Amino acid sequence: MLGVLGLEPDDELVYRTLLGRPHSTAPLLSDLLLVSQADVDKVLARLVGWGLVVRSADERFTAAPPAMALGALISQRRDGLRMAEQALVSFAEEHRAAMAGSSISDLIEVVTGVDAIRHRFLQVQQAARKQVRSFITAPFVALPPDENTAEPVAIGRGVHFRAVLDRAVLAEPGIIDDAIASLRNGVELRVADQLPMKLVLADADLGLVPLAVTPDGEPGAVLLHRSGLLDALDALFETVWRTAHPLELSAPAGEADPTVEVGEQGPTDLDRKILALLLAGLTDLTAATQLGLSPRTLHRRLRHLMDMAGVRTRMQLGGYAVRHGWVEPH
């Protein structure tokens, strides 16, 4: 409810608890909320910094009156939005002036044929100076992820890669191994239920959007230069990125296949892969197939993880896994 003010769910939970239990200590809050004291301490530090909570000399915490504390945050957010609106007007004027002499043909290029799309796909990544962002959906038009030779080269010169995968892509053969390789190289990956299009963005300067097959049977794409349309695609990517689920997969260095043994102090790398895929929305059968496991083995691993976490349901296991760092939070 208070996310629009910059508060995380844990921040709101602790604040609400303190509204009904003033003068509480951090250990008491930890016991009440079933959250580690270290996490409670971090939340309390943020709330005190924002003026939402008051700390007493004997380390007891009390929620500040909502009308005063939250009212101040709302006023700050309104002031910030007004400043952003003023900046928007100024930036829009600068953008219009810069693009006044450009023709439509300078801003949009139609690309036809697999070879031409592949060439432009590589060029867009090669042109990036800071970051490359992409939507990945199946089927692959230009080339599959494991044949993207431009990615490691760009990463080598310091370009940051972020990609959102359509959930259906995770069922493609070999995609998990490709994802692990990309993650090891520093690529950030997230999963969305369904993506609206294929897309590759190089900084805020270039965008490649593969289109449907033409009447002649050849695939087509549009290469966009800096323009209002490219700005819209930039905003679309960031919106989808914020709501997509982080994908974290890892395998022990030097091991071709993940082990099935259980670590004494926590989940194995195989366990983390299972959790990451299930939290990303894959079915048990698809996750087992991608990891080379039988459904029975996957279910056995999940049962062990629930015992390790002391929970009874998969939903509780997912929450426990996120809170204790077994997988990346959403």
Secondary structure, 3 states (H helix, E strand, C coil): CCHHHCCCHHHHHHHHHHHHCCCECHHHHHHHHCCCHHHHHHHHHHHHHHCCEEECCCCCEEECCHHHHHHHHHHHHHHHHHHHHHHHHHHHHHHHHHHCCCCHHHHEEEEECHHHHHHHHHHHHHHCCCEEEEEECCCCCCCCHHHCCHHHHHHHCCCEEEEEEEHHHHHCCCHHHHHHHHHHCCCEEEEECCCCCCEEEECCCEEEEEEEECCCCCEEEEEEECCHHHHHHHHHHHHHHHHCEECCCCCCCCCCCCCCCCCCCCCCHHHHHHHHHHHCCCCHHHHHHHHCCCHHHHHHHHHHHHHHHCCCCHHHHHHHHHHCCCCCCC
